[in-house]
Structures are given as C-alpha cells and as structure tokens.
Amino acid sequence: MMFKPVSEQLELIKRGIVDLIPEDELIRKLESSRRTNQPLRVKLGCDPSRPDLHLGHSVVLKKLAQFQRLGHEAILVVGDFTGMIGDPSGRNKTRPPLSLEETRINGQSYFSQASRILDKDRTRIVYNSDWLGTMTFSDVVKLASRYTVARMLERDDFEKRFKAQEPISVHELLYPLAQAMDSVALQADVELGGTDQRFNLLVGRDIQKEYGLEPQVIITLPILEGTDGHQKMSKSLDNYVGITDPPNEMFGKIMSIPDDLICRYFELATDVSAADLAAIRAQLADVKVNPSHLKRRLAREIITLYHKTEAARQAEEAFDRVFKHKDVPEDTPVFETHENEMAVTRLLTEAGLVASGNEARRQIGQGAVSVNNVRVTDDRMVLTIDGEVVIKVGKRRFVRVRKVSG
Amino acid sequence: MMFKPVSEQLELIKRGIVDLIPEDELIRKLESSRRTNQPLRVKLGCDPSRPDLHLGHSVVLKKLAQFQRLGHEAILVVGDFTGMIGDPSGRNKTRPPLSLEETRINGQSYFSQASRILDKDRTRIVYNSDWLGTMTFSDVVKLASRYTVARMLERDDFEKRFKAQEPISVHELLYPLAQAMDSVALQADVELGGTDQRFNLLVGRDIQKEYGLEPQVIITLPILEGTDGHQKMSKSLDNYVGITDPPNEMFGKIMSIPDDLICRYFELATDVSAADLAAIRAQLADVKVNPSHLKRRLAREIITLYHKTEAARQAEEAFDRVFKHKDVPEDTPVFETHENEMAVTRLLTEAGLVASGNEARRQIGQGAVSVNNVRVTDDRMVLTIDGEVVIKVGKRRFVRVRKVSG
C-alpha cells in the first residue's frame, strides 16, 4: 500500500491550517485515493508578476510539500493569463502587462525558488493561459452565468468597496471565475491558499460542481506577518525574508522581528515538532529566558531550511561580529571610486545605501550614519577617501568605499 | 447638397421620441455630416430569437426609415451572438440556443419584414457574432474593465432585482457590454431603441468613449401598448398586430383596441401628419363623435402602410360583413371531414378553433360557440354533418365544416 492510513494523513494535513472545507469530503477523497492507489491533485496558484518568494509564501508551500510527502500530486498554477492582461483599466501604471516570455521566466523562477521547499521532480507546473487563453466570449458568458453578482459581492473586499461606493470594475468579477476554471481544467481535488484566498477557492468549488465535477476541498493557511510585526509579509512593504536571501541577511532580518512573533514564525515558517513548539512557548512565557536566544534558534532553523546547516552557524557568527563586537561583516559590499573627495550625501546615494540625497540628509539628521565608526553630524561634510573607508547606515547597512587609481 | 438643413432634419428627428441624449452632439454630428457629405451611421439592434415583427417594432423602425429618407445609413444589427448562446444557465428550457443557420434565417426574415418599413436597398444588415465571436477571454476582461458594477446595477431592472435579492447572474452584466461593443465595431453615430433600452444604449456611448471613439447619440422611442391596452405589445402575450398579418386580421385586431389607445396608435403606428393628429385628438374629445369611426380610419391607415390601399378597403368590407350584417367572412377557412357525426368539442379542437377540449367546453359554457347561427348550450352535443356547417367561436373565429365523401 502506497498511502498512509487516512487518519494519519488527516492529522498531518490539519496541522497549522485555518479552514478545511469540508472535512468529510477530504476524508472520502483520501479513502478513495488509498483504495484506488491514485494520488490527489493538490493545486496552488501563484502570481507570476511577483516572482520573489518569501517566508509568507513558504507557509502554503510547506503544506503543499507535506501533501507530496504523503504521496499526492502538487500542481503549481502560474496565473499568467491575468499577468499578461496586466491592469486592463490602464489606471495602474505600475502593473504593465507581462509578455508570454516574461511569464515563463517568472514561472520558472517561482518554480526553482519553490523547489527549496517542494520535491522538484514530483511537482507539475502549469500555465493557466493554456486553457483560459482559448476561451471565447461565448465560453465566458457560459462561465459567468453560473455565479450571481450578489454572491460575488459577498467577498470581503468587494463588500467593503461596494458599501463604501468605491468603484469595482465588472472585470474584477471575472477573475475569481477564471481562477475557478483552473480548478475545472485541472480537476483539482484540493486547493491551498492563504486565508485571503478563501472566497476564490470556494468559487472554484462551486464552479467545478456547475461543470459536473466533484468539487475540490479547500484548505487555507494563516497569513504570516512581516518582520515589522504589523502588516502581512510583502516585498513591496520591505518587511520580508526572501527564501533565496543569503544566510547573513536572513539572520539579521529574523533577529529584527518583534519578540511576540517568535512563536508564530516557529509555527508557520519552520518544521519544528509540536512538542518543540510547546517547549518554545513555555520558554517565552518564562521571564528568566532572554527571547533573543530563541530568536537565534529561529533564525538558524529557517536558514537551515533554505541553506546548509553550516550556513546557519556562519551567519550567526557573522552577525555576532557586527552586532556583538561592532565589527564590519565579512560580506560587506565594496564601492569603488576614482575620486579623492566626495560629499557624504552623494557618496551614500551613489553607493546605494540610501535612495536619495534627501534620505541621506534625513539619516544623518537622525544620527544613523557613521564613517569608520564615527557618527556623521553635518550633512555638508566632505569625505577624503584615502585607502578604505567603512560607512554604516542604520544597524545593518554597510559599505566599504575604496579608492581606485585610474 | 445632399442633406437637408440641420434644423429641418432635427425637427423631424425629434418628432415622437422620448430621449435624445445629447441634443448638442446630434447637432454637431448633423452639421459635420452635411459639411463632409457623409451620412450618419444609425444603428438598431434586433433579437433573432423573436423574428415576428409587430406594430411595437414598427415604432423604432419608422424612426430608422426617417433617418434613411434624410440620407443617413441604416444598420440593422442582428444579435445572433447572444441568440446562439441561448439561456446559458440552462434554467430556461423555452429558450434553446439557436444554430448559426437559424440566426441567419431569422435575421433574413426580420430584414424582409422590416423592409415593409425601411428602404431595403439602403439598409445594411450585420450579425454581431462577426466581431463578438472573435473576442477572447482577455478581450472580454479588457472590455469589462471599462465599466463598474455599481453603474451596471443602476439599470432599472437590475436595481429592482438586486434590492429584492433576486439572483442576477454575472453574465447578465456582460450583455450590455457586448451590445456596446457593437457600437464600437460599427462606429455608430446614433443608436435607436425603445425606452426600455435606454440604459444599454448609454453603455454603448460610454464604451465607445473608452475605446477612443466619438460617442454615439442615443434616441429612445415610446413602447407601444398591445391591443389589450395594458401591457407592452408582444407576441407571447397575444396582444399584437403583426406587420405581416393579413389585412382582415389587422382590421379586426385594431378594431378591438380600447378607445383610449386610438390617439397613441395614430401617433406611434401611422404616418399621419401633426395637423391630422391634432384634428383626431379634437374629434376624440368630442362626445358627438363615435370613436369607432376613428378606429376604422386607424385600421385603414395601418393596413395601407403594410398592404395596398385597396386591401384596407376590402378588409373593412369583410369586417362589416361579419360584424355589421352577421355574415360569415369571405375568407373563412374550410375544414373537411369524412365523418357524418362529430362531438362538437372534438370538431372545435380538430378544426383549430380552440386549443383543447377543455377550452371548447369553457367557450360553450360562456355561450361563445354557435353552429349555423344557433348558440350551442350543451358541450356533449353531437353534430350531424350534412353538406356545410358554419361554426363560430367568439366574435371573429369562423370555420366552414364540409363533409367530403371517401
């Protein structure tokens, strides 16, 4: 027998999730899979316009990997259909449509990053333009006839916007239906997503029924907070830990999270056992324990998932050199210049430590900039570059400025 | 100069209409048409699933014919795209999808009937599946992004249904957009429709703008009441006067309308001049005038539009023979039978005077059936058929039953 007993599978699947709708159908699907020795098809959608994966994505990817370990089939659906449309209203200039080539490159990049979590050889990657792209207006009308406007407007964000009289374009009602068609085309048994995807996943269930298929079971997972501890983790908010971030960067970022997130990160972003998690929870409740010890362990656990164990140890050492002994980290980037003198604001900008002269002045004003361990107090300061100068902005941004002859 | 002065055209166009949105744009379009000697493109949509035209349709068709006489281009858009989809929810079994062939046959039938009103040689007939049928899902998303859900739900019937929590399927929001795309594809300058089409025509205006075109001017016309005087004229309510009805049938149907509709029918369904209309209105207000004289004139006017003048006179004479002199009309159909005896209920059914045995009994119960001018009082009556028997149901349904040997 290929598959574990249903109760054992179920116990693992239910760990760490928010919704499982409906449980009895999942049990029936698992039973039938075991009886016929057929894996379940487990779908996860991914957005090709945001190809950089972070720990937020890892929460669902880890659940998908779990299904793989249980013997089921993982299907990554790259949503290139909508990616290639971009923002059709043309109002959002920051979301230009992707070319077919770009969606393929981003899809492959997503896939190769996800492979740090998934079993690469047993993951299917598909592009939904393959079926959505062949649908005609008449197919769309038929699809759209299967769902009412009122139910669509029950979706949380639609409801809020509709009540607040904020515009919702008609095409926005088509996107959940398009995503639902993915489940029809793939005959998905299970679909995974963050809790913010709950509505869309349920539409998939309904539309599968309308197309005469057995409806998928939906499983949602918590949304991980970013390193700021407030908002959901996202690249655009710069509060993320990328799963391809180098070990030292991961270490520093994880050490910066608020203490009250430690447990949640252990739960959602690592593979520690339930017993370990309980022990960690107990330690955190103990005032005698310094939370930073647990944070160090968290950082090591996460780095070990995406790099080698050795890398975690090295990252911790590098971190200690900078933060414990005020040393400059080993991998500090080098900025080379031909000039003998440079205004410190220009230097900060050109070396990429700040985004603009204004930000440079602000950072200096806040006392966040130092040159060779001496705080800069005057934003008009001109630096003589002789040999090597180490500049630091904030706690973790360093650059070594080096004069080159030429 | 090909075109009449703008003020003259405008005066004619504005006659008998409800909405003209906006008038200043129509004036500009007429001016430019006259200056460049280019006709305006005037669009009228028609539904190929209801190919039988009646006086209700004639109201907009007459306005379209007027544009033709002013030198403009008439475009009949056969909505075969939606016709071929039918009722996509599959809930309405009475609206099966039409085949391409059926839409073409119905379109041609519509065209040939409409040619009793329009100048056939100067009417373009187009099928909207030609452009809507080539649209992809991605084209539909782009189209749907140009309109908000809230504005769509402002449409009268949507608003009522939404508030009453009656289901509106998402595809229903796509139909006004599809119709609007017709205006884009045809670059319509003007679109005509009944007042119930006002919203859809306005969507056409908006969508043309979104696609970078000069928006169409919309003109709506009143909805004609049916011969019952209550509901809008429609074949399914059996309160219609078909524009291909034979003269005698037209005459009888028109004579059956309530007196308070006489003026409205003159206004919307004939070509009498404004002066004549004023005179008719005055006569109707005069208690000394018998309204049936005006109704006779109305019937003659309408018949003359769709048949020969001679036909109107003959229809009136036939009508008089039946109704004034209690004669049997000359064109009463003949029903031939081999039998010597027949139950009167069966005879009524087989001769097509009633739809069922039940209706036969009901009509007899109401005293509406007579045989050779003698009222039938017993619904179990068996008729001996010897030579010719004339049967009458209600006021206008006759049949001559004739025994044939064999």
Contacts between the chains, C-beta under 8 A, distances in Angstrom:
chain1	res1	chain2	res2	distance
A	81	B	137	7.4
A	81	B	138	7.2
A	82	B	141	7.8
A	84	B	138	7.2
A	85	B	138	5.5
A	85	B	141	5.4
A	85	B	142	6.9
A	88	B	141	5.5
A	88	B	142	4.5
A	88	B	145	3.8
A	89	B	145	4.6
A	89	B	146	7.3
A	132	B	137	5.4
A	133	B	136	6.9
A	133	B	137	7.0
A	133	B	138	7.0
A	135	B	136	6.9
A	135	B	137	4.2
A	136	B	133	6.9
A	136	B	135	6.9
A	136	B	136	6.6
A	136	B	137	7.5
A	137	B	81	7.4
A	137	B	132	5.4
A	137	B	133	7.0
A	137	B	135	4.2
A	137	B	136	7.5
A	137	B	137	7.8
A	137	B	139	7.2
A	137	B	140	5.3
A	137	B	178	7.2
A	138	B	81	7.2
A	138	B	84	7.2
A	138	B	85	5.6
A	138	B	133	7.0
A	139	B	137	7.2
A	140	B	137	5.4
A	140	B	140	4.9
A	140	B	171	7.8
A	140	B	174	7.1
A	141	B	82	7.8
A	141	B	85	5.4
A	141	B	88	5.5
A	141	B	171	4.7
A	141	B	174	5.8
A	141	B	175	8.0
A	142	B	85	7.0
A	142	B	88	4.5
A	142	B	171	7.5
A	143	B	171	7.8
A	144	B	169	6.7
A	144	B	170	4.0
A	144	B	171	3.7
A	144	B	173	7.7
A	144	B	174	6.0
A	145	B	88	3.7
A	145	B	89	4.6
A	145	B	169	4.8
A	145	B	170	7.3
A	145	B	171	4.1
A	146	B	89	7.2
A	146	B	169	7.4
A	147	B	169	6.8
A	147	B	170	5.1
A	148	B	167	4.5
A	148	B	168	6.0
A	148	B	169	5.6
A	148	B	170	6.9
A	149	B	149	7.0
A	149	B	153	7.4
A	149	B	162	7.1
A	149	B	168	4.6
A	149	B	169	7.3
A	149	B	170	5.8
A	149	B	172	7.8
A	149	B	173	6.7
A	150	B	162	6.9
A	150	B	165	6.9
A	150	B	167	6.7
A	150	B	168	6.9
A	152	B	170	6.3
A	153	B	149	7.4
A	162	B	149	7.2
A	162	B	150	6.9
A	165	B	150	6.9
A	167	B	148	4.4
A	167	B	150	6.7
A	168	B	148	6.0
A	168	B	149	4.6
A	168	B	150	6.9
A	169	B	144	6.7
A	169	B	145	4.8
A	169	B	146	7.4
A	169	B	147	6.7
A	169	B	148	5.6
A	169	B	149	7.3
A	170	B	144	4.0
A	170	B	145	7.3
A	170	B	147	5.1
A	170	B	148	6.9
A	170	B	149	5.8
A	170	B	152	6.3
A	170	B	173	5.3
A	170	B	174	7.5
A	170	B	177	6.9
A	171	B	140	7.8
A	171	B	141	4.6
A	171	B	142	7.5
A	171	B	143	7.8
A	171	B	144	3.7
A	171	B	145	4.1
A	172	B	149	7.8
A	173	B	144	7.8
A	173	B	149	6.7
A	173	B	170	5.3
A	173	B	173	7.3
A	174	B	137	8.0
A	174	B	140	7.1
A	174	B	141	5.8
A	174	B	144	5.9
A	174	B	170	7.4
A	175	B	141	8.0
A	177	B	170	6.9
A	178	B	137	7.1
